[in-house]
Amino acid sequence: MAKYSTGSGGDSAGGSCELCGSEGGDLQTANVAGATLQVCDSCARDHGENDRTDTGGGSSDEQERRRKAAQNAARMQDAQKGDPSHWEDGADYDDDQLPYLVGGYGERVTEARQDEGLQTQELADELDLDESDILAVEQGRATQANVGGSTIRALEKRLDVELVESN
């Protein structure tokens, strides 16, 4: 039964597409924007995130399109966040366990994460870190948020970026 079913039965034959409303024809289950829906062939082809008829894993064009879509989604999520420009630049590293960080380290991390097509929460889960620590690094306030050096090293390794200033 579809996720948003009205209770008219569990079979897909004879129902209506949960996207366009067309009736009749065979419906199939498709993942559309994270929701599992019963849709017609046309909607499954145009909007489904999992192509049931493609057994080759997708063409390189399709894989590239999906990668670009993930990157765009990461950028859109970041654009919806607040403006971090009110945070103070610079820090006193005398008592801080963080190494000296390169200028613009937050932008480096943000760009590298977006290029990987990752949301901040996805990256945090993958590295077993707090999302708030990643956000603090991206906003250039790692010191103020007491982000540990291990977080910086994990981000450098996973995103292949240089964040620590070399002498």
Disulfide bonds with the S-S distance in Angstrom:
none
